[in-house]
């Protein structure tokens, strides 16, 4: 699959705004198909609203994957994982990003702007976008079990 053809949503709350802006420019420059779903400033917003809207758009099939950013990444990951068919992973490094895709077929990556720097965030996002899920075997069976837990 040509990962640059993936439809990718990116969103943040006010704490993640500057990192989101940086990553948008970086990913567009790299040739990725990005849609910025907000927020549009450092003015305070509820991460819950941003994370839910973005996660729902992925779950509904409007986007293949998403990147959601808040101060720590914790809040947005908790919200995202409340949405059926979402497997959101909080990743602070490239190893976590790779494993979230290879073993868990994560469709959303969550970042903490106060935890990760711009350079590591770029590398982590690229690893997330460029890694395929290892279909079959124990990984597929476990992802099927995760999906069976959906309650929405």
NORFENGI-V53229 format. One line per field, one symbol per residue. ss: DSSP state (~ for helix, > for strand, _ for the rest). burial: b if it has 16 or more other ideal C-beta (glycine too) atoms within 10 Angstrom, else e. Layout:
ss->???
burial->???
This chain:
ss->__~~~_>>>>>>____~~~~~~~~~~~~~___>>>>__________~~~~~~~~~~~~~_____>>>>>>___~~~~~~~_______>>>___~~~~~~~~~_____>>>>>_____~~~~~~~~~~~~~______~~~~~~~~~~~~____
burial->eebeeebbbbbbbbbbbebbbbbbebbeeeebebeebbbeeeeebebeebbbebbbbbbeeebbbbbbbbbbbebbbebbbebeebbbbbbbebebbbebbeebbbbbbbbbbeebeeeebbebbbbbbebebeeeeeeeeebeeeeeeeee
